[in-house]
Amino acid sequence: MRLEEIDRNGTLQGYVLVKACEKKSAKNGSTYLDLVISDGESDVVAKIWDFKGTPEEQPAVGTIILVRGSLSLYNNQPQFKIDRYRALNEKDVVDIRDFVPSAPDKGTEMFREIVKIAEGFGDEELKKLTLAVLGNFKERILELPAAFKLHHAVISGLLMHTLTLCRLAQAVSVIYPSIDIELLLTGAILHDIAKSEEFSLAPTGLVDGYTARGTLIGHLVSGAMIVSETGKELGISEDTLMLVEHMLISHHGNPEYGAAVRPLFLEAEVLSAIDTFDANIFEIADALKNVDLGGFTNRMWALEDRKFYNHGRRKIVTDVCIVPKTDNTGKDD
């Protein structure tokens, strides 16, 4: 584990994420806590023996705590005995990204890139609309995952997915010049904006469920409502709003997947296709990371219950940086 040894007795100390915590009774009648903790690299079973605290004093699942204790083997498996622990305070400098799955680029960097794309629009209505919505939702989406359990379910996953769609849209429009690239980019940037209202979040920042609005309305319709309300405040034409709203309510492609209608113009069809494409690529690559050469993933219900083969010809990665990197001169790499 990535804990610091603080004395010659093998005592370890450091920050861990509490992934599970259950109060149990020992054979001698005493009470103990059975935990699973993570240092960001590996999970380990931990125990707090002879626990006499209140339920409020138990380490809360999904929080980071500072622990001190020792590591040993029990039934040939590592077990950490926690002697002391405490919750974080204002003096602790801890980044949640070190403990839970996170996008390789920071949310602020990806947001800046997306804003730069929108600022380059020649269509003033699409520019005003996109920048206004981004500005209104900036703080809510900087670290928001893109999903509960499936694609891009990581810290800042929503912006990772959004910026990837922008890159795909730009590439596709070079091959197919009949695409209105600024309309397609507007749809790519705004298509999942209402997930900020759809998800409930755990203390870790990962999604742990859905809000009432998310369940009853969903992010496709809520997103179209946000576009409509913002656009009317800005005086955006009805025709422009109609096109953007349609892309948002149709980007899941089929009603059985949550679309209110099927895509009914070119850019709406392209948005739906690249949205599915990016989601599938991420899910397959993420599943293959833990598969040995020559092996198969488990069946993936979101991908027609298929299992995927690791042929080993390329290293499987999901942590692909999509923000241009600069050297000390400020030029792109």
BELJO-V237528 format. One record per backbone hydrogen bond with DSSP energy under -0.5 kcal/mol. NH is the residue of the N-H (numbers start at 1). CO is the residue of the C=O. E is the energy in kcal/mol with one decimal. If there is no record, write none. Layout:
NH CO E
NH CO E
//
This chain:
3 1 -0.9
4 13 -2.6
6 4 -0.6
6 11 -2.6
7 11 -0.6
10 7 -1.0
12 69 -3.4
13 4 -2.1
14 67 -1.9
16 65 -2.5
17 38 -3.0
18 63 -2.9
19 17 -0.8
19 36 -2.9
20 36 -1.3
22 34 -2.3
24 32 -3.1
26 30 -3.3
29 26 -1.9
32 24 -2.6
33 48 -2.1
34 22 -3.1
35 33 -0.6
35 46 -2.9
36 20 -1.9
37 44 -2.6
38 17 -1.8
39 42 -1.5
44 37 -2.4
45 78 -0.7
46 35 -2.5
47 80 -2.4
48 33 -1.9
49 47 -0.5
51 31 -2.7
57 54 -1.3
58 54 -0.6
58 55 -1.1
62 18 -3.4
63 60 -1.6
65 16 -2.5
66 86 -2.5
67 14 -2.8
67 65 -0.5
68 84 -2.3
69 12 -2.4
70 81 -1.8
72 79 -2.5
74 77 -3.0
77 74 -1.3
79 72 -3.0
80 45 -2.8
81 70 -3.1
81 79 -0.6
82 47 -2.8
82 80 -0.7
83 68 -2.6
83 81 -0.7
84 68 -2.0
86 66 -1.7
88 64 -0.7
92 89 -1.7
94 92 -0.7
96 94 -0.6
98 95 -2.2
99 96 -2.0
100 96 -1.4
103 155 -2.7
110 106 -2.2
111 107 -2.8
112 108 -2.0
113 109 -1.7
114 110 -2.2
115 111 -2.6
116 112 -2.1
117 113 -1.8
118 114 -2.1
119 115 -2.6
120 116 -0.8
120 117 -0.8
121 118 -1.7
124 122 -0.8
127 123 -2.3
128 124 -2.6
129 125 -2.5
130 126 -2.5
131 127 -2.5
132 128 -2.1
133 129 -2.3
134 130 -2.5
135 131 -2.4
136 132 -2.1
137 133 -1.6
138 134 -0.9
140 137 -0.6
141 137 -1.3
141 138 -1.0
142 138 -1.2
145 205 -0.5
146 152 -2.7
147 152 -0.5
153 150 -1.1
154 152 -1.8
155 101 -2.6
156 143 -1.3
157 154 -2.4
158 144 -2.6
160 156 -1.8
161 157 -2.7
162 158 -2.5
163 159 -2.8
164 160 -2.0
165 161 -2.2
166 162 -1.8
167 163 -2.2
168 164 -2.6
169 165 -2.9
170 166 -2.4
171 167 -2.0
172 168 -2.9
173 169 -2.2
174 170 -0.8
174 171 -0.7
175 171 -1.0
176 172 -2.4
177 175 -0.6
179 176 -1.9
181 179 -1.2
184 180 -2.5
185 181 -2.7
186 182 -1.9
187 183 -2.0
188 184 -2.4
189 185 -2.6
190 186 -2.1
191 187 -1.7
193 190 -1.5
195 192 -2.2
196 193 -1.3
197 194 -1.7
198 194 -0.9
199 195 -1.8
200 209 -2.2
202 206 -3.1
205 202 -2.1
208 200 -2.3
209 200 -1.0
211 198 -2.4
215 211 -2.1
216 212 -2.8
217 213 -2.9
218 213 -1.6
222 218 -2.1
223 219 -1.9
224 220 -1.7
225 221 -2.2
226 222 -2.3
227 223 -2.3
228 224 -2.5
229 225 -2.7
230 226 -2.6
231 227 -2.8
232 228 -2.2
233 229 -1.7
234 230 -1.6
235 231 -0.8
235 232 -0.6
236 231 -2.9
241 237 -2.2
242 238 -2.5
243 239 -1.7
244 240 -2.0
245 241 -3.0
246 242 -2.2
247 243 -1.9
248 244 -1.8
249 245 -2.4
250 246 -1.1
251 247 -0.7
251 248 -0.5
253 250 -2.3
254 252 -2.0
257 254 -1.9
258 255 -1.8
259 254 -1.8
260 249 -2.6
261 249 -0.9
269 265 -2.1
270 266 -2.4
271 267 -2.5
272 268 -2.1
273 269 -2.0
274 270 -2.8
275 271 -2.1
276 272 -2.0
277 273 -2.4
278 274 -2.5
279 275 -2.0
280 276 -2.6
281 277 -2.4
282 278 -2.3
283 279 -2.3
284 280 -2.6
285 281 -2.5
286 282 -2.7
287 283 -2.1
288 284 -2.2
289 285 -1.1
290 287 -0.9
291 288 -1.9
294 310 -2.8
295 292 -2.4
297 308 -2.4
300 306 -3.0
301 299 -0.7
303 300 -1.8
304 301 -0.7
305 300 -1.3
306 300 -0.8
306 303 -1.6
310 295 -2.7
311 309 -1.0
317 315 -0.6
320 318 -1.6
321 319 -0.6
324 322 -0.6
327 331 -1.9
330 327 -1.8
333 325 -2.5
//
